Amino acid sequence: MNQTYTAENGTTALIACNIIPNYGYPTWIGPPMNDDGMLQVYNWEGDPSFFTFLRNYNRLSWANNNKDLILSDVVKNDEGKYQCSGAGAGRWTIQLNVRGKNSIIL
């Protein structure tokens, strides 16, 4: 893990990406796990569009720097490992922890 971030249940999380992508937007992956145990791909490098099949699609957005991930209305199911990467730029991993009374599980 490169970094750990703790968000309160129901708040907005800014999940930082500490790389400089070659094509503007890094690739992001994160929870939930696929059937094969791999994290979900949220977008492709250079493409600002998030995949619409993601369960958290409506809660994802980009920070002003076009590389940090914003996740609104954080719930317990959002907890886990997030990773941004870019060709030739490396990989950055963040563990998101969610805390708070009555943490919601979707």
C-alpha positions in Angstrom: 0.0 0.0 0.0 1.2 3.5 -0.8 -1.4 5.3 1.3 -4.4 4.8 3.6 -7.4 7.1 3.5 -10.3 7.0 6.0 -13.6 8.5 5.1 -16.7 9.0 7.3 -19.8 7.1 6.2 -22.0 9.4 4.0 -19.2 11.9 3.2 -17.3 12.5 0.0 -13.9 10.9 -0.4 -11.1 12.5 -2.5 -8.9 9.5 -3.5 -5.5 11.0 -4.6 -3.5 9.7 -7.4 0.2 10.3 -6.9 1.4 9.7 -10.5 1.6 11.9 -13.6 -0.3 10.1 -16.4 0.9 10.4 -19.9 -2.6 10.8 -21.4 -4.4 13.2 -19.1 -6.6 10.8 -17.1 -5.1 7.7 -15.3 -6.8 4.3 -15.3 -8.6 3.7 -12.0 -9.6 0.3 -10.6 -11.3 -0.4 -7.3 -14.0 -2.3 -5.4 -16.1 -4.3 -6.0 -14.2 -7.5 -7.0 -15.0 -9.1 -10.3 -16.1 -12.8 -10.4 -12.4 -13.7 -10.9 -11.3 -11.8 -7.8 -9.9 -8.8 -9.6 -10.8 -5.2 -8.9 -13.2 -3.5 -11.3 -11.8 -1.2 -14.0 -13.5 2.2 -13.7 -12.1 3.8 -16.9 -9.2 3.6 -19.4 -6.2 5.9 -19.4 -6.9 9.1 -21.2 -10.6 8.6 -21.2 -12.7 10.7 -18.6 -15.7 8.5 -19.0 -16.5 6.0 -16.2 -18.0 2.7 -17.2 -21.8 2.8 -16.7 -22.1 -0.8 -15.5 -20.3 0.1 -12.2 -22.5 0.0 -9.1 -21.0 3.3 -7.9 -21.0 4.9 -11.4 -23.3 7.8 -10.3 -21.1 8.6 -7.4 -17.8 8.9 -9.3 -16.3 12.1 -10.6 -12.9 13.6 -11.4 -11.1 16.2 -9.2 -10.0 19.4 -11.0 -6.6 18.0 -11.7 -8.2 15.2 -13.9 -6.4 12.4 -12.0 -7.8 12.3 -8.5 -11.0 10.3 -8.0 -14.0 11.7 -6.1 -16.4 9.3 -4.6 -19.5 10.8 -3.1 -21.9 9.4 -0.4 -19.3 6.9 0.8 -20.7 3.6 2.1 -19.1 0.6 3.8 -19.0 -1.4 0.5 -16.7 1.3 -1.0 -14.0 0.2 1.4 -11.0 -1.5 -0.2 -8.0 -1.0 -2.4 -8.1 1.6 -5.2 -5.3 2.0 -7.7 -4.5 4.5 -10.4 -2.0 3.8 -13.1 -0.7 5.2 -16.4 1.6 3.9 -19.2 5.1 4.8 -18.2 3.8 6.6 -15.1 3.7 3.7 -12.6 1.0 2.8 -10.2 -0.4 4.3 -7.0 -2.4 2.3 -4.5 -4.7 3.7 -1.8 -6.6 1.7 0.9 -9.9 3.4 1.6 -11.4 2.7 5.0 -15.0 3.7 5.8 -15.9 4.4 9.4 -18.9 5.9 11.2 -21.9 5.0 13.2 -24.4 2.9 11.2 -22.1 2.5 8.2 -24.4 1.6 5.3 -23.7 -1.6 3.3 -25.3 -1.7 -0.2 
